[in-house]
Amino acid sequence: MSASVEAQIIPPLRDIGGFGVRRALPAPNRRSIGPFVFFDEMGPADFAAGQGMDVRPHPHIGLATLTYLLDGALFHRDSLRNDQEITPGAVNLMVAGRGIVHSERSPQKFRTAGGRMAGLQFWLALSQAEAEREPRFDHFDAGQIPAIAGDGFRGRVAIGRWDGVTAPVHNHFGPCALADIALDAGAVYEIGADYEERALYLISGVLEIDGKGFAEKCLIVLKPGENVVVRAKTAARIALVAGDPMDGPRYLWWNFVSASRERIVQAREDWIAGRFLGIEGDAEFIPAPELKAL
């Protein structure tokens, strides 16, 4: 490992109903980066005409889900009666708080024609003060997300503050940032030490840090306290996640995040008993799995 890199995580590719997913967080050697407790790369996958994604209604507590598409489209519905199509570059933030139910499916137009689907999904643990807040939903179109640019790079700040730019997305998690950054071949980009915990997910391309090369589809966890210079050996695209440490440890089980084991047990019982508010007109649901040791 290099002087600037604390860990390298290479997430395995898992097949979920014909759709490849790489889960970078949580990992055995790293559970979180700031409030980011879950990080999936979805796809890319090519759907034939008539096919699509169908994630049936399921519950969340204690977290916010952030969906950021790279290609394709998704349709979000939730128990607050929000219906929203998500397209590349938009930021879709659902704050679960004390409890929310949502579904994620391919919209009909995409399903009819088929096409490529790819994206990133994050879970951010709410601060303990916000964990039981009222649920809410916010959507920001791609044009509302601020841009950053410089010599050989361009990007967008999807959440928090990065590179002098602040995203309009509401923050319920403490200091953090998420940025989507594209680098030209040969470009050099300096990552500031604004946050104690920082990591780069290399979506595509090859990077070099302290003379060591890193290939695509890995999460590079940076050591705290110093600026880090990355060099793009090829054209590259990275998702940068950063944040200060959470205000205490969290338990993560199924779709629930909490500082309390008992709260997770209660949420599971509430889901089984039908005490979560459902999605209007959608009787489908994902059953809660067996609860094992937390």
Sequence and secondary structure as in RCSB ss.txt:
>XXXX:A:sequence
MSASVEAQIIPPLRDIGGFGVRRALPAPNRRSIGPFVFFDEMGPADFAAGQGMDVRPHPHIGLATLTYLLDGALF
HRDSLRNDQEITPGAVNLMVAGRGIVHSERSPQKFRTAGGRMAGLQFWLALSQAEAEREPRFDHFDAGQIPAIAG
DGFRGRVAIGRWDGVTAPVHNHFGPCALADIALDAGAVYEIGADYEERALYLISGVLEIDGKGFAEKCLIVLKPG
ENVVVRAKTAARIALVAGDPMDGPRYLWWNFVSASRERIVQAREDWIAGRFLGIEGDAEFIPAPELKAL
>XXXX:A:secstr
  TTEEEEE   EEEETTEEEEEEESBTTB  BTTEEEEEEEEEEEE TT   EEEEEEEBSEEEEEEEEES EE
EEETT  EEEE TT EEEEE TT EEEEEE  HHHHHH EEEEEEEEEEE  TTTTTS  EEEEE GGGS EEEE
TTEEEEEEEEEETTEE SS   SSSEEEEEEEE TT EEEE  SSSEEEEEEEESEEEETTEEEESS EEEE TT
S EEEEESS EEEEEEEE   SS  EEETTEEES HHHHHHHHHHHHTT S   TT             
